[in-house]
Amino acid sequence: MEGGGPILSTEIPFMSEEEIEQGVRLSCQCKVKENIKIEIPEELFNVKEYTAVVEEMEDVTPVIKRLKLKLPEGEEINFKPGQFIQFKAPKYEGNDEEVYRAYSIASSPFEKNHIELFIGYVPNGICTTYVHKHLKVGDTVQINGPYGDFYFHEDSDREIVLVAAGTGIAPILSILRYMKEKNINRKTTFYFGARTPEDLMMTDFLKELEETMYDFKYIPTLTRVTEEHNWKGERGRVNVAIEKYLDSGENKEAYLCGNKAMIDTMVEALTAKGIPEELIYFDKFD
Ligand SMILES: Cc1cc2nc3c(=O)[nH]c(=O)nc-3n(C[C@H](O)[C@H](O)[C@H](O)COP(=O)(O)OP(=O)(O)OC[C@H]3O[C@@H](n4cnc5c(N)ncnc54)[C@H](O)[C@@H]3O)c2cc1C
């Protein structure tokens, strides 16, 4: 707010025009040479460190585990649907460094003493090998958060387009749970991209939402189905389903979650339909 000097050339590539106008600075670049006055975003005071217990762990696909973590008695996490936590993988046999990795929260923000995560296995990945090969129900884990500027925007009546692939389903589930519990009546379509029926998860829950939520439709679409799968649903990549079901981008906003390639393709497909770029929110997982 005062005393930080002019914005540096090392900061500019990471800032939007709006942020520059608002005086946002990168504290890792700003040198303190005189008294300065700063304002720290409110939500950063909300970040806490928790020692949580693994209460449930199950395979939801051959490569994705769903974890339910219980926070210590009396402690709460306050987050917006779509945000993530950092999960600490400790040292273990074959790994001699502690690392933190980001995982999106899948549970409802109204459930403040537990969080649910979906963690996909990455071959030779430090944290995911720990979760998939070492972690057990009853173990304690260190997490901190919440973080992230990918979250559900409540202040409109626009129709909602949700798109995810793989573990990108996690923040979308949190958004859907929140919408249901808060009775948010906005037409919503969730496109989920996967390879085979084995890669689909939370199907019963999503089907139930189609019955119980206001104007909600779940559209899974698969890229590698064979005759044996006997799949009656959509085939092809998500952009093919969007082409088929999304009439126009008018009065719509979108939330995308998954790998970079999927998000880049989807931003292109959705802007081509007429959804303005500033109404396409996304979280890239890689
Ligand atoms: C905001 C955010 C939210 C995220 N939420 C989730 C989530 O909900 N669930 C989830 O499973 N992951 C999520 N991720 C990804 C997660 O943070 C880790 O990057 C991932 O689990 C790999 O960690 P690792 O320690 O096992 O692998 P690392 O040891 O970091 O990586 C090992 C090798 O695998 C490569 N690699 C890393 N990630 C991938 C990948 N996804 N696919 C292919 N190769 C990869 C690396 O480049 C490296 O070569 C999220 C990431 C971000 C930034």
The ligand as an SDF file (V2000), in Angstrom:
LIG
                    3D

 53 58  0  0  0  0  0  0  0  0999 V2000
   -3.9860  -26.9360   -7.2390 C   0  0  0  0  0  0  0  0  0  0  0  0
   -3.6730  -28.3980   -7.4240 C   0  0  0  0  0  0  0  0  0  0  0  0
   -4.5860  -29.3480   -7.0050 C   0  0  0  0  0  0  0  0  0  0  0  0
   -4.3040  -30.7050   -7.1760 C   0  0  0  0  0  0  0  0  0  0  0  0
   -5.2370  -31.6240   -6.7680 N   0  0  0  0  0  0  0  0  0  0  0  0
   -4.9850  -32.9270   -6.9580 C   0  0  0  0  0  0  0  0  0  0  0  0
   -5.9720  -33.9210   -6.5630 C   0  0  0  0  0  0  0  0  0  0  0  0
   -7.0560  -33.6060   -6.0460 O   0  0  0  0  0  0  0  0  0  0  0  0
   -5.6650  -35.2300   -6.7630 N   0  0  0  0  0  0  0  0  0  0  0  0
   -4.4650  -35.6220   -7.3310 C   0  0  0  0  0  0  0  0  0  0  0  0
   -4.2500  -36.8400   -7.4550 O   0  0  0  0  0  0  0  0  0  0  0  0
   -3.5260  -34.7120   -7.7070 N   0  0  0  0  0  0  0  0  0  0  0  0
   -3.7420  -33.3870   -7.5160 C   0  0  0  0  0  0  0  0  0  0  0  0
   -2.7880  -32.4790   -7.8660 N   0  0  0  0  0  0  0  0  0  0  0  0
   -1.4510  -32.9840   -8.3170 C   0  0  0  0  0  0  0  0  0  0  0  0
   -0.5860  -33.2580   -7.0920 C   0  0  0  0  0  0  0  0  0  0  0  0
   -0.3130  -32.0370   -6.4050 O   0  0  0  0  0  0  0  0  0  0  0  0
    0.7810  -33.9020   -7.4140 C   0  0  0  0  0  0  0  0  0  0  0  0
    1.4280  -33.1440   -8.3990 O   0  0  0  0  0  0  0  0  0  0  0  0
    0.6500  -35.3320   -7.8950 C   0  0  0  0  0  0  0  0  0  0  0  0
   -0.0830  -36.1130   -6.9580 O   0  0  0  0  0  0  0  0  0  0  0  0
    2.0470  -35.9760   -8.0810 C   0  0  0  0  0  0  0  0  0  0  0  0
    2.7620  -35.9280   -6.8750 O   0  0  0  0  0  0  0  0  0  0  0  0
    3.9540  -36.9240   -6.5630 P   0  0  0  0  0  0  0  0  0  0  0  0
    4.7210  -36.3800   -5.3880 O   0  0  0  0  0  0  0  0  0  0  0  0
    3.4500  -38.3200   -6.4300 O   0  0  0  0  0  0  0  0  0  0  0  0
    4.8220  -36.8700   -7.8890 O   0  0  0  0  0  0  0  0  0  0  0  0
    6.2330  -36.1340   -8.0840 P   0  0  0  0  0  0  0  0  0  0  0  0
    7.2580  -36.8180   -7.2670 O   0  0  0  0  0  0  0  0  0  0  0  0
    6.0300  -34.6690   -7.8880 O   0  0  0  0  0  0  0  0  0  0  0  0
    6.4560  -36.3600   -9.6330 O   0  0  0  0  0  0  0  0  0  0  0  0
    7.0430  -37.5210  -10.1640 C   0  0  0  0  0  0  0  0  0  0  0  0
    7.0940  -37.4230  -11.6860 C   0  0  0  0  0  0  0  0  0  0  0  0
    5.8000  -37.5320  -12.2480 O   0  0  0  0  0  0  0  0  0  0  0  0
    5.4630  -36.3680  -12.9990 C   0  0  0  0  0  0  0  0  0  0  0  0
    4.0630  -36.0640  -12.6560 N   0  0  0  0  0  0  0  0  0  0  0  0
    3.6290  -35.3580  -11.6090 C   0  0  0  0  0  0  0  0  0  0  0  0
    2.2790  -35.3180  -11.5910 N   0  0  0  0  0  0  0  0  0  0  0  0
    1.8660  -36.0340  -12.6580 C   0  0  0  0  0  0  0  0  0  0  0  0
    0.5920  -36.3810  -13.1730 C   0  0  0  0  0  0  0  0  0  0  0  0
   -0.5510  -35.9550  -12.5740 N   0  0  0  0  0  0  0  0  0  0  0  0
    0.5440  -37.1650  -14.2780 N   0  0  0  0  0  0  0  0  0  0  0  0
    1.6750  -37.5930  -14.8740 C   0  0  0  0  0  0  0  0  0  0  0  0
    2.9030  -37.3000  -14.4410 N   0  0  0  0  0  0  0  0  0  0  0  0
    3.0050  -36.5320  -13.3440 C   0  0  0  0  0  0  0  0  0  0  0  0
    6.4130  -35.3050  -12.5550 C   0  0  0  0  0  0  0  0  0  0  0  0
    6.6620  -34.3640  -13.5960 O   0  0  0  0  0  0  0  0  0  0  0  0
    7.6440  -36.1000  -12.1960 C   0  0  0  0  0  0  0  0  0  0  0  0
    8.3990  -36.3830  -13.3590 O   0  0  0  0  0  0  0  0  0  0  0  0
   -3.0640  -31.1150   -7.7350 C   0  0  0  0  0  0  0  0  0  0  0  0
   -2.1360  -30.1410   -8.1430 C   0  0  0  0  0  0  0  0  0  0  0  0
   -2.4360  -28.8130   -8.0050 C   0  0  0  0  0  0  0  0  0  0  0  0
   -1.4180  -27.8040   -8.4640 C   0  0  0  0  0  0  0  0  0  0  0  0
  1  2  1  0
  2  3  1  0
  2 52  2  0
  3  4  2  0
  4  5  1  0
  4 50  1  0
  5  6  2  0
  6  7  1  0
  6 13  1  0
  7  8  2  0
  7  9  1  0
  9 10  1  0
 10 11  2  0
 10 12  1  0
 12 13  2  0
 13 14  1  0
 14 15  1  0
 14 50  1  0
 15 16  1  0
 16 17  1  0
 16 18  1  0
 18 19  1  0
 18 20  1  0
 20 21  1  0
 20 22  1  0
 22 23  1  0
 23 24  1  0
 24 25  2  0
 24 26  1  0
 24 27  1  0
 27 28  1  0
 28 29  2  0
 28 30  1  0
 28 31  1  0
 31 32  1  0
 32 33  1  0
 33 34  1  0
 33 48  1  0
 34 35  1  0
 35 36  1  0
 35 46  1  0
 36 37  1  0
 36 45  1  0
 37 38  2  0
 38 39  1  0
 39 40  1  0
 39 45  2  0
 40 41  1  0
 40 42  2  0
 42 43  1  0
 43 44  2  0
 44 45  1  0
 46 47  1  0
 46 48  1  0
 48 49  1  0
 50 51  2  0
 51 52  1  0
 52 53  1  0
M  END
$$$$
